[in-house]
């Protein structure tokens, strides 16, 4: 799953200025950190649904996604 995130999902999100980092995959739950434009995106829930559908299409199983947003410190000022 880590390789899938790195090689398939990351490039697609980078095209829109975002970044996703793999944290873990246990008990069909994929934990991700969203950075860049993803960290402040108002429709991140749609992206998470898209990720679930991509995994289902490419790997053949359903997953849950836990997300964490990490904004750069200077965005809070």
Backbone as a printed PyTorch tensor [residue, N CA C, xyz], in Angstrom:
tensor([[[  0.8220,  -1.1870,   0.0000],
         [  0.0000,   0.0000,   0.0000],
         [  0.8740,   1.2630,   0.0000]],

        [[  1.9880,   1.2010,   0.7150],
         [  2.8840,   2.3660,   0.7330],
         [  3.3720,   2.6960,  -0.6710]],

        [[  3.7370,   1.6770,  -1.4120],
         [  4.2080,   1.8870,  -2.7900],
         [  3.0900,   2.4670,  -3.6610]],

        [[  1.8670,   1.9940,  -3.4750],
         [  0.7240,   2.5040,  -4.2350],
         [  0.5160,   3.9900,  -3.9580]],

        [[  0.5810,   4.3760,  -2.7040],
         [  0.4230,   5.7930,  -2.3500],
         [  1.5250,   6.6070,  -3.0090]],

        [[  2.7570,   6.1520,  -2.8860],
         [  3.9100,   6.8840,  -3.4050],
         [  3.9150,   6.9760,  -4.9330]],

        [[  3.5790,   5.8800,  -5.6010],
         [  3.7240,   5.8420,  -7.0540],
         [  2.4610,   6.1990,  -7.8230]],

        [[  1.2870,   6.0480,  -7.2230],
         [  0.0370,   6.3000,  -7.9410],
         [ -0.6740,   7.5540,  -7.4340]],

        [[ -0.8960,   7.6230,  -6.1340],
         [ -1.6730,   8.7380,  -5.5930],
         [ -0.8810,  10.0380,  -5.5050]],

        [[  0.3490,   9.9780,  -5.0110],
         [  1.1340,  11.2010,  -4.8580],
         [  1.2660,  12.0020,  -6.1480]],

        [[  1.6460,  11.3870,  -7.2620],
         [  1.7930,  12.1740,  -8.4890],
         [  0.4950,  12.8650,  -8.9200]],

        [[ -0.6290,  12.2140,  -8.7170],
         [ -1.9030,  12.8190,  -9.1130],
         [ -2.2410,  14.0120,  -8.2390]],

        [[ -1.9710,  13.9260,  -6.9570],
         [ -2.2510,  15.0480,  -6.0600],
         [ -1.2300,  16.1700,  -6.2350]],

        [[  0.0040,  15.8320,  -6.5530],
         [  1.0290,  16.8450,  -6.7830],
         [  0.6800,  17.7140,  -7.9870]],

        [[ -0.0070,  17.1600,  -8.9400],
         [ -0.3980,  17.9260, -10.1260],
         [ -1.2930,  19.1070,  -9.7580]],

        [[ -1.9860,  19.0040,  -8.6080],
         [ -2.8490,  20.0890,  -8.1400],
         [ -2.2260,  20.8650,  -6.9850]],

        [[ -0.9460,  20.6590,  -6.7210],
         [ -0.2590,  21.3940,  -5.6710],
         [ -0.3540,  20.7540,  -4.2970]],

        [[ -0.9040,  19.5500,  -4.2460],
         [ -1.0400,  18.8660,  -2.9640],
         [  0.0610,  17.8570,  -2.7400]],

        [[  0.0100,  17.2560,  -1.5700],
         [  0.9860,  16.2310,  -1.2270],
         [  0.3470,  15.3010,  -0.2200]],

        [[  0.5410,  14.0140,  -0.4000],
         [  0.0180,  13.0240,   0.5430],
         [  1.1670,  12.1330,   0.9750]],

        [[  1.2130,  11.8440,   2.2720],
         [  2.2420,  10.9750,   2.8170],
         [  1.6000,   9.7500,   3.4480]],

        [[  2.1690,   8.6090,   3.1850],
         [  1.7400,   7.3480,   3.7770],
         [  2.1970,   7.3090,   5.2310]],

        [[  1.3030,   6.9050,   6.1230],
         [  1.6530,   6.7010,   7.5270],
         [  1.6160,   5.2140,   7.8490]],

        [[  0.4590,   4.5650,   7.6000],
         [  0.3470,   3.1370,   7.8890],
         [ -0.8760,   2.5640,   7.1870]],

        [[ -0.9110,   1.2380,   7.1610],
         [ -2.0660,   0.5200,   6.6420],
         [ -2.2640,  -0.7140,   7.5020]],

        [[ -3.2870,  -0.6600,   8.3580],
         [ -3.5890,  -1.7680,   9.2620],
         [ -5.0860,  -1.9630,   9.3220]],

        [[ -5.5130,  -3.2100,   9.3300],
         [ -6.9280,  -3.5560,   9.4660],
         [ -7.8050,  -2.8160,   8.4440]],

        [[ -7.3270,  -2.7710,   7.2040],
         [ -8.0100,  -2.1010,   6.0840],
         [ -8.2250,  -0.6060,   6.3010]],

        [[ -7.4120,   0.0060,   7.1540],
         [ -7.4590,   1.4540,   7.3520],
         [ -6.1380,   2.0530,   6.9150]],

        [[ -6.2190,   2.9310,   5.9370],
         [ -5.0600,   3.6330,   5.4050],
         [ -4.9620,   4.9830,   6.1050]],

        [[ -3.8380,   5.2240,   6.7630],
         [ -3.6190,   6.4990,   7.4390],
         [ -2.6990,   7.3500,   6.5760]],

        [[ -3.1450,   8.5820,   6.2960],
         [ -2.4090,   9.4880,   5.4210],
         [ -2.2840,  10.8630,   6.0620]],

        [[ -1.1990,  11.5590,   5.7240],
         [ -1.0260,  12.9660,   6.0820],
         [ -1.1170,  13.7640,   4.7950]],

        [[ -1.9610,  14.7860,   4.8090],
         [ -2.1250,  15.6590,   3.6520],
         [ -1.3990,  16.9720,   3.9000]],

        [[ -0.5940,  17.3690,   2.9350],
         [  0.2060,  18.5970,   3.0300],
         [ -0.0290,  19.4510,   1.7910]],

        [[  0.6270,  20.5750,   1.7480],
         [  0.4980,  21.4780,   0.6050],
         [ -0.9260,  21.9610,   0.4600]],

        [[ -1.3860,  22.0770,  -0.7530],
         [ -2.7550,  22.5360,  -1.0010],
         [ -3.7860,  21.6120,  -0.3670]],

        [[ -3.4710,  20.3320,  -0.2380],
         [ -4.3960,  19.3840,   0.3860],
         [ -4.6690,  19.7430,   1.8450]],

        [[ -3.6980,  20.3480,   2.5090],
         [ -3.8500,  20.6230,   3.9360],
         [ -4.8880,  21.6990,   4.2120]],

        [[ -5.2090,  22.5110,   3.2100],
         [ -6.2130,  23.5550,   3.4110],
         [ -7.4220,  23.3940,   2.4900]],

        [[ -7.5020,  22.2660,   1.8190],
         [ -8.5720,  22.0170,   0.8630],
         [ -9.9300,  21.9150,   1.5600]],

        [[-10.9090,  22.5570,   0.9830],
         [-12.2540,  22.5460,   1.5510],
         [-13.0420,  21.2900,   1.1700]],

        [[-12.5590,  20.5630,   0.1870],
         [-13.2750,  19.3590,  -0.2500],
         [-12.4040,  18.1050,  -0.0960]],

        [[-11.6320,  18.0650,   0.9680],
         [-10.7620,  16.9110,   1.2020],
         [-11.5690,  15.6230,   1.3180]],

        [[-12.7800,  15.7240,   1.8230],
         [-13.6210,  14.5330,   1.9450],
         [-13.8930,  13.8990,   0.5860]],

        [[-14.0270,  14.7070,  -0.4590],
         [-14.2030,  14.1600,  -1.8170],
         [-12.9510,  13.4430,  -2.2860]],

        [[-11.8090,  14.0160,  -1.9510],
         [-10.5330,  13.3930,  -2.3260],
         [-10.3750,  12.0530,  -1.6250]],

        [[-10.7670,  11.9830,  -0.3800],
         [-10.6830,  10.7290,   0.3620],
         [-11.5900,   9.6780,  -0.2720]],

        [[-12.7750,  10.0780,  -0.6910],
         [-13.6650,   9.1440,  -1.3900],
         [-13.0510,   8.7000,  -2.7110]],

        [[-12.3830,   9.6150,  -3.3960],
         [-11.6930,   9.2830,  -4.6440],
         [-10.5790,   8.2680,  -4.3770]],

        [[ -9.8150,   8.4660,  -3.3110],
         [ -8.7500,   7.5300,  -2.9530],
         [ -9.3270,   6.1420,  -2.6980]],

        [[-10.4220,   6.0820,  -1.9620],
         [-11.0740,   4.7940,  -1.6990],
         [-11.4820,   4.1080,  -2.9980]],

        [[-12.0380,   4.8750,  -3.9400],
         [-12.4750,   4.2820,  -5.2040],
         [-11.2880,   3.8490,  -6.0600]],

        [[-10.1880,   4.5960,  -6.0170],
         [ -8.9870,   4.2050,  -6.7630],
         [ -8.4310,   2.8880,  -6.2330]],

        [[ -8.3590,   2.7590,  -4.9130],
         [ -7.8580,   1.5200,  -4.3120],
         [ -8.7780,   0.3580,  -4.6740]],

        [[-10.0750,   0.5880,  -4.5980],
         [-11.0460,  -0.4610,  -4.9420],
         [-10.8610,  -0.9010,  -6.3950]],

        [[-10.7230,   0.0610,  -7.2980],
         [-10.5590,  -0.2540,  -8.7240],
         [ -9.2370,  -0.9700,  -9.0020]],

        [[ -8.1530,  -0.4600,  -8.4260],
         [ -6.8270,  -0.9800,  -8.7510],
         [ -6.4220,  -2.2130,  -7.9450]],

        [[ -6.8990,  -2.3050,  -6.7070],
         [ -6.4390,  -3.3780,  -5.8330],
         [ -7.5470,  -4.3530,  -5.4530]],

        [[ -8.8010,  -3.9700,  -5.6820],
         [ -9.8970,  -4.8990,  -5.5100],
         [-10.4740,  -5.0490,  -4.1150]],

        [[-10.1840,  -4.1140,  -3.2160],
         [-10.7810,  -4.2280,  -1.8870],
         [-11.1380,  -2.8540,  -1.3270]],

        [[-12.0790,  -2.8710,  -0.3860],
         [-12.5420,  -1.6390,   0.2520],
         [-11.6290,  -1.2880,   1.4190]],

        [[-11.4090,   0.0260,   1.5840],
         [-10.6030,   0.5030,   2.7070],
         [-11.3040,   1.6840,   3.3670]],

        [[-10.8550,   2.0010,   4.5590],
         [-11.1820,   3.2540,   5.2210],
         [ -9.9410,   4.1130,   5.1640]],

        [[-10.1210,   5.4280,   5.1980],
         [ -8.9900,   6.3480,   5.1810],
         [ -9.0950,   7.2700,   6.3790]],

        [[ -8.0300,   7.3390,   7.1580],
         [ -7.9080,   8.3130,   8.2370],
         [ -6.9530,   9.3870,   7.7510]],

        [[ -7.3820,  10.6300,   7.8700],
         [ -6.5590,  11.7140,   7.3430],
         [ -6.1530,  12.6770,   8.4410]],

        [[ -4.9930,  13.2610,   8.2410],
         [ -4.4880,  14.3190,   9.1080],
         [ -3.9660,  15.4190,   8.1940]],

        [[ -4.2980,  16.6480,   8.5210],
         [ -3.8010,  17.7870,   7.7440],
         [ -2.6210,  18.4000,   8.4780]],

        [[ -1.5810,  18.7110,   7.7310],
         [ -0.4150,  19.3790,   8.3070],
         [ -0.1080,  20.6060,   7.4630]],

        [[ -0.4800,  21.7490,   7.9960],
         [ -0.1970,  23.0020,   7.3050],
         [  1.1850,  23.5090,   7.7150]],

        [[  1.8700,  24.1990,   6.8170],
         [  3.1180,  24.8560,   7.2170],
         [  2.8170,  25.8950,   8.3020]],

        [[  3.7450,  26.0770,   9.2010],
         [  3.5190,  26.9790,  10.3330],
         [  3.1690,  28.3960,   9.9010]],

        [[  3.7030,  28.8530,   8.7750],
         [  3.4740,  30.2360,   8.3700],
         [  2.0650,  30.4670,   7.8150]],

        [[  1.2860,  29.4210,   7.5310],
         [ -0.0860,  29.5950,   7.0900],
         [ -1.0050,  29.9880,   8.2260]],

        [[ -0.5740,  29.7830,   9.4710],
         [ -1.3940,  30.1110,  10.6260],
         [ -1.2600,  31.5640,  11.0300]],

        [[ -0.3890,  32.3040,  10.4380],
         [ -0.1390,  33.6990,  10.8370],
         [ -1.0270,  34.6530,  10.0890]]])
